Amino acid sequence: MTEATSRLDLDGNNVSPLTICMIGAGGFIGSHLCEKLMWESEHTVLAIDVYSDKIQHLLEPGQAWSSRIEFHRLNIKNDPRLEGLIKLSDLVINLAAICTPADYNTRPLDTIYSNFTDALPVVRYCSDNGKRLIHFSTCEVYGKTVGSFLPKDHPLRQDPDFYLLSEDKSPCIFGPVEKQRWSYACAKQLIERVIYAEGAENGLEFTIVRPFNWIGPRMDFIPGVDGPSEGVPRVLACFSNNLLRGEPLKLVDGGVSQRTFVYIKDAIEAVFLMIENPSRANGHIFNVGNPNNEVTVRELADLMSEIYCKVSGRPMLEVPTIDISSKEFYGEGYDDSDKRIPDMTIIKKQLGWEPRTSLPDLLHTTLTYQHRTYANAIKQAISKSIASH
Ligand SMILES: NC(=O)c1ccc[n+]([C@@H]2O[C@H](COP(=O)([O-])OP(=O)(O)OC[C@H]3O[C@@H](n4cnc5c(N)ncnc54)[C@H](O)[C@@H]3O)[C@@H](O)[C@H]2O)c1
């Protein structure tokens, strides 16, 4: 942990301490962002969420930063305190969302309300009160690549023009309305358009972040140990759960989808640059990902199995993966984006940011955390369930 020191922006100017209203501060990204803000800056955080477990370590009284973080347990759906907190701040960061693929089919209305309807007042309050907004969107707004519509062995599939996802060039291609998977991407795209229009018509100062699979410690939950009593987390936690329990990893539709993974701590550096360099970040949409860390989901499963064996000292399973259909795993209406490689031109030019951590390194750190945090709890949960049968 480094001491909070006065900070310089990319143009060599002192950064004045800000009051940041962070909505969704208790989630995966919020917890890492709060840590860095408390440990390495002098900014103040008004942290809003319905949960605080992941930032509890920062909220304990008597710490060097205690006067700079205030937790407000509120649901932004229906709480009149929200506008007041936004008025007290210099900058609003909105992370709050339902953002788990398993929910997009099974809870499409909640997904749309959370990602569009609940975000709308936040945008309006920022616009009406002249507050800067950093809004978290998603790389899912790109949908499918243009190349995915070509025959499987077509040479143009290898041409970056047909797969690279660029903020200012790529189209957003979603599947049919019956494929409810796209409810999330479509709601996120519409709120992006509202934010962009508020900027164009009413002068809202905004930055939109499109994360490309940020992963690391504290992502989601391990079913049966923490988190909600029902629900399916994102792929990192699903695979971690299988590994911790010594079960084969479930590969949806053969695990052929391609993804790029970036280490959460690298990605948080990018958000910090956006926070502290408004003149370079305002009015921009930024891809934040690591194009060098591309794998198919099957390759991710193999790599995680191999690394977990090293971390835990356990032998490799005889059958490390099993196939499952998306209908069985996610329910009716599932569909997927084929490949997600971020174009990094804009973020590199505006903020000079580049990711650093390789996939094996970030998985090693993350699986070490998962093993230390959950292995004993899982052992106890398994023996309890055996005893009760
Ligand atoms: N992690 C990634 O790789 C990734 C990828 C694409 C997009 N995103 C976007 O980044 C943002 C943060 O993602 P995350 O991974 O930290 O997710 P997360 O689920 O861990 O965090 C979201 C937080 O928002 C809170 N929240 C949701 N609705 C709320 C409400 N009505 N009132 C108050 N709090 C509420 C939740 O309790 C949760 O703590 C989301 O908008 C998500 O769509 C993340």
The ligand as an ORCA input file, in Angstrom:
! r2SCAN-3c Opt
* xyz 0 1
  N     -16.283     -6.633    -14.937
  C     -16.277     -6.504    -16.246
  O     -15.444     -7.040    -16.942
  C     -17.320     -5.658    -16.946
  C     -17.477     -5.872    -18.315
  C     -18.380     -5.084    -19.007
  C     -19.097     -4.107    -18.341
  N     -18.927     -3.913    -17.013
  C     -19.727     -2.854    -16.381
  O     -19.017     -2.273    -15.298
  C     -19.913     -1.971    -14.224
  C     -19.429     -2.608    -12.928
  O     -19.239     -4.007    -13.125
  P     -18.769     -5.000    -11.968
  O     -18.055     -6.097    -12.651
  O     -18.110     -4.252    -10.873
  O     -20.196     -5.551    -11.480
  P     -20.716     -5.868     -9.994
  O     -22.013     -6.582    -10.145
  O     -19.647     -6.501     -9.202
  O     -20.984     -4.404     -9.387
  C     -22.155     -3.670     -9.614
  C     -22.584     -3.084     -8.281
  O     -23.724     -2.244     -8.499
  C     -24.614     -2.412     -7.417
  N     -25.958     -2.053     -7.835
  C     -26.675     -2.611     -8.856
  N     -27.891     -2.042     -8.912
  C     -27.942     -1.122     -7.912
  C     -28.950     -0.235     -7.459
  N     -30.154     -0.199     -8.032
  N     -28.678      0.590     -6.416
  C     -27.456      0.539     -5.806
  N     -26.472     -0.293     -6.187
  C     -26.718     -1.119     -7.230
  C     -24.509     -3.896     -7.068
  O     -24.947     -4.153     -5.739
  C     -23.021     -4.165     -7.271
  O     -22.314     -4.044     -6.056
  C     -21.299     -2.447    -14.684
  O     -22.001     -1.355    -15.213
  C     -21.012     -3.435    -15.780
  O     -22.055     -3.486    -16.737
  C     -18.064     -4.688    -16.300
*
